[in-house]
Amino acid sequence: MSGPPETLRVEVPAALDGVRLDRAVALLRGLSRSAVRSLVEAGGVRVDGVVQPRGSALLATGGRLEIDGVAPEVPVLEADPGVAFDVVESDEDVVVVDKPWDLVVHPGAGHRSGTLAGGVLARFPDVGRLAAEGLCPPERPGIVHRLDRGTSGLLVVARSPRALASLGAQMAAHGADRRYAALVGGIVADDRGIVDAPLGRSVRRPTQMAVSASGREARTSYVVLARYPATRSTLVALALDTGRTHQIRVHMAAIGHPVVGDDRYGERSSGLGRGRFFLHAYSLAFDHPADGRRVTYRSELPADLAAMLPEPPVLPG
């Protein structure tokens, strides 16, 4: 059984300049306000080597922030029938859903309720047995992969122990096929390509990911579907050979073509809703846990994304 995480030591980035200490600690450690308050009061947070007892203290760029490790909190998941999402397919083993953007997949820091996991639990209560039997974390019953909040599209959830084991293994071995459509900034020169660059936590901005020589291997392949000189943008289809946090967003930004609307890794100038960017998981294929047959599901571009294109695209299989 693992213990608390090690002390986190970071140089305060420009993005946290003037931010309250307690807010920064909550972001960096993924803790609730009450947990941060307890940590600060216990002397577990230091700025430039000095214990900082006030959560209201403001951080300054370049300061040395140290946050002691604490046992991770386990969010409580409650069934939430008010969560809206479309079910593409369901049987005794799997549920394939079409996730709308602005929906968080499972509880975490800042998102304790209103998640896809809570919605799935409300519609399919049997997924709760997987957590009750200790087969998966209690806040993520049946969840074997995720989509970012601002990403829409297809996601599969396990309903049975055999499905959880099978889908988990397929995701780990890259046997499941996940394809995305993205509108990226600039005109992509090559018709197709592969971005092969390891990803890790950003040193300058700890809440973000970045290309890092010490990171985990990550590969994203892309094919150009259409180029739009008038808007200086390119529509691409992408496939993941690995599944790292923010992988497509970081890789495309790294080659100079950030996903349109992604203000974390690019520039926000798309006209989409705040937090929404042009990234849609349009195709999902995996071997069905019951009999091993290959099943494939597709999701068309949602209306808000399709409206940004001069004509409906033909998304490859």
Secondary structure, DSSP 8 states (H G I E B T S, - for coil): -------EEEE--GGGTT-BHHHHHHHHHT--HHHHHHHHHTT-EEETTEE---TT-B--TT-EEEE-------------TT---EEEEE-SSEEEEEE-TT--SS-BTTBSSS-HHHHHHHH-GGGHHHHHTTSS-TTSTTB-----TT-EEEEEEE-SHHHHHHHHHHHHTT-SEEEEEEEEES---SSEEEEE--EEE-SS-TTSEEE-TTSB--EEEEEEEEEETTTTEEEEEEEESS--TTHHHHHHHHTT--BTT-TTTS---S-S-TT--SEEEEEEEEE-TTT--EEEEE----HHHHTTSSS------
